Amino acid sequence: MSAPGKEGTTGFGERLEILGLRAVLLAYWGTASVLSRCGGKPRSNGGESVHPKR
């Protein structure tokens, strides 16, 4: 919370907190993205084939 009379400004601590939250979210998002891409072999349910039928 900001001090009375400073409703329009954010303090250094609040800016640092917001920046830290953004960094944590970015790290989580990036990690989740990498793990989903490298999570193993692609799954196929056998319903579709990428090879043309003969």
N, C-alpha and C positions, 0 to 999 in steps of 0.2 A: 504494500500500500504506500502511496506517496503521502508526503506531509501535507497538512492543511495549507491551502493557498497555492499548491503546485499541482493542480489537477491535470494540466496540459503537458507536463513534462515527466519524463521517466528518469529515475536515478541510475547511477552507474551500476548498482547492484542488480536492479531489475533488468537492465540491458544485458548484463553478464548472464543472468539466469535464463533469459530468452535465447541468447546465443548458445548456451550450454544445452538447452533443450533441443534446439535445432540440430546441433552436432550429434546428440544421442540419437535422434530420429533418423538423421541421414546415415549414421553408421548402421543402425538396425535395418533400414531399408536396403542399403547396399549389401549387407551380409545376407539378408533373406533373398535378394535377387541372385547373388552368386550361388548360394546353396541350391536354389531352385533350378538353376541352369546345370549345375554339376551334380545333381542328385542321383545320378546313376543312368542306366540305359533307358532309352525311351520306351514307354509302355504302349503296347498295342493290344486291342481287344479282339483282333482277328476279324473284325467286321469289314475293314477297308484294307486294300492293298495298294501299295504305290507302284507295283508292277502291272503292266497291262495283261489282261486275260488273253490266252491263246486260243 
